[in-house]
């Protein structure tokens, strides 16, 4: 890659950066989702630069003899376009999240995750746990949740949210992020139950 074109973040890195913006915004009274959207726009711009660089490299390689350089440039361009689409897919999820939130509901934390094979965003709000993907939405209110567990390590970390009569399982989480989300959910469950006991 040229020295002037910095590497673009991966989809997971972009979502994690947006999640960090959400957590930071809670302490600075900024709109959390607006901060996350801004970071995703920046990630998309970075990907556009990487795609353009890959297109230039392919054009340069095609001027020479057909061979390994052209094939490598074609692969680099295909990878750059796929990564760009991955980050682009996150923005509609944040817009969809806006539509699902109630007026007084705040986003507390979020992270990329998988649910039943769907690639999306796992969100802990002030009222519930949400999973949002292009073709799947899962929601569990804190007063319905009986337990939250983190299973597995390294590559196979899962967050299991138990609600009668079934469990919601979210996988593909980095171990620390699974623990962070589980802790937020446990705190909200305790707060919800304490309010109900009064």
MARMI-907168 format. One record per residue (C-alpha): x, y, z; residue in one letter. Coordinates in steps of 0.25 Angstrom, whole numbers, padded with zeros to 4 digits, always signed. Layout:
N
XYZA/...
% end
This chain:
198
+0000+0000+0000X/+0005+0014-0003X/+0010+0022+0009X/-0001+0032+0007X/-0012+0022+0008X/-0014+0018+0023X/-0020+0004+0025X/-0035+0004+0027X/-0041-0002+0039X/-0048-0016+0038X/-0063-0017+0040X/-0061-0022+0054X/-0051-0010+0057X/-0061+0000+0051X/-0072-0006+0060X/-0063-0006+0072X/-0059+0008+0070X/-0074+0012+0069X/-0076+0005+0082X/-0065+0012+0088X/-0071+0025+0084X/-0084+0021+0090X/-0078+0018+0103X/-0070+0031+0103X/-0082+0039+0100X/-0089+0034+0112X/-0079+0042+0121X/-0079+0054+0112X/-0094+0056+0110X/-0093+0055+0095X/-0102+0047+0086X/-0096+0033+0086X/-0102+0028+0073X/-0098+0041+0066X/-0083+0039+0071X/-0084+0025+0066X/-0089+0029+0052X/-0078+0039+0051X/-0068+0029+0053X/-0074+0019+0043X/-0074+0030+0033X/-0059+0032+0035X/-0057+0017+0034X/-0065+0017+0021X/-0056+0029+0016X/-0044+0021+0019X/-0049+0009+0011X/-0052+0018-0001X/-0038+0022-0001X/-0033+0008+0000X/-0042+0004-0011X/-0037+0015-0020X/-0023+0012-0017X/-0025-0003-0021X/-0032+0002-0034X/-0020+0010-0037X/-0010-0001-0034X/-0019-0010-0043X/-0019+0000-0055X/-0003+0001-0053X/-0002-0014-0053X/-0010-0016-0065X/-0001-0007-0073X/+0010-0017-0072X/+0010-0032-0076X/-0001-0040-0071X/+0003-0049-0059X/+0004-0050-0044X/+0005-0035-0042X/-0009-0033-0049X/-0015-0045-0041X/-0010-0040-0028X/-0015-0026-0031X/-0029-0032-0035X/-0029-0039-0022X/-0025-0027-0014X/-0037-0019-0021X/-0047-0030-0018X/-0043-0030-0003X/-0043-0015-0002X/-0057-0015-0008X/-0062-0026+0001X/-0057-0019+0013X/-0063-0006+0009X/-0077-0013+0007X/-0075-0019+0021X/-0074-0005+0028X/-0085+0000+0019X/-0094-0010+0024X/-0093-0005+0039X/-0099+0009+0036X/-0113+0003+0033X/-0112-0005+0046X/-0110+0008+0054X/-0121+0015+0046X/-0130+0002+0050X/-0126+0003+0064X/-0130+0018+0064X/-0144+0013+0060X/-0145+0002+0070X/-0141+0010+0082X/-0152+0017+0091X/-0151+0031+0094X/-0144+0030+0108X/-0136+0018+0104X/-0121+0020+0104X/-0110+0011+0097X/-0100+0007+0108X/-0091-0002+0100X/-0090-0010+0087X/-0081-0020+0079X/-0081-0028+0067X/-0087-0042+0068X/-0094-0053+0062X/-0108-0059+0064X/-0113-0072+0057X/-0103-0069+0046X/-0106-0055+0044X/-0095-0044+0045X/-0100-0032+0053X/-0098-0023+0065X/-0101-0027+0079X/-0106-0015+0088X/-0109-0013+0102X/-0118-0002+0105X/-0124+0004+0118X/-0136-0005+0116X/-0132-0018+0108X/-0122-0026+0100X/-0124-0024+0085X/-0117-0032+0074X/-0119-0025+0060X/-0115-0031+0047X/-0121-0028+0033X/-0130-0040+0034X/-0131-0043+0048X/-0135-0035+0061X/-0135-0041+0075X/-0139-0033+0087X/-0140-0038+0102X/-0145-0028+0113X/-0136-0028+0126X/-0148-0032+0134X/-0150-0045+0126X/-0135-0049+0127X/-0132-0060+0137X/-0117-0061+0135X/-0106-0057+0126X/-0094-0065+0124X/-0081-0065+0116X/-0076-0078+0110X/-0063-0082+0103X/-0051-0074+0101X/-0042-0068+0089X/-0049-0072+0076X/-0062-0078+0081X/-0067-0068+0092X/-0082-0068+0093X/-0092-0059+0102X/-0104-0067+0106X/-0116-0059+0110X/-0126-0068+0117X/-0141-0064+0117X/-0152-0074+0119X/-0155-0082+0111X/-0142-0081+0102X/-0128-0075+0102X/-0123-0065+0092X/-0108-0068+0088X/-0099-0058+0082X/-0085-0063+0077X/-0073-0058+0070X/-0070-0048+0082X/-0056-0045+0087X/-0055-0051+0101X/-0053-0037+0108X/-0065-0031+0100X/-0074-0042+0104X/-0070-0040+0118X/-0073-0025+0117X/-0086-0027+0111X/-0090-0038+0121X/-0086-0028+0133X/-0095-0017+0127X/-0106-0027+0125X/-0105-0032+0140X/-0104-0018+0145X/-0117-0014+0138X/-0124-0027+0142X/-0120-0024+0157X/-0125-0010+0155X/-0138-0014+0149X/-0141-0025+0160X/-0138-0015+0171X/-0148-0005+0165X/-0158-0016+0164X/-0156-0020+0178X/-0159-0006+0184X/
% end
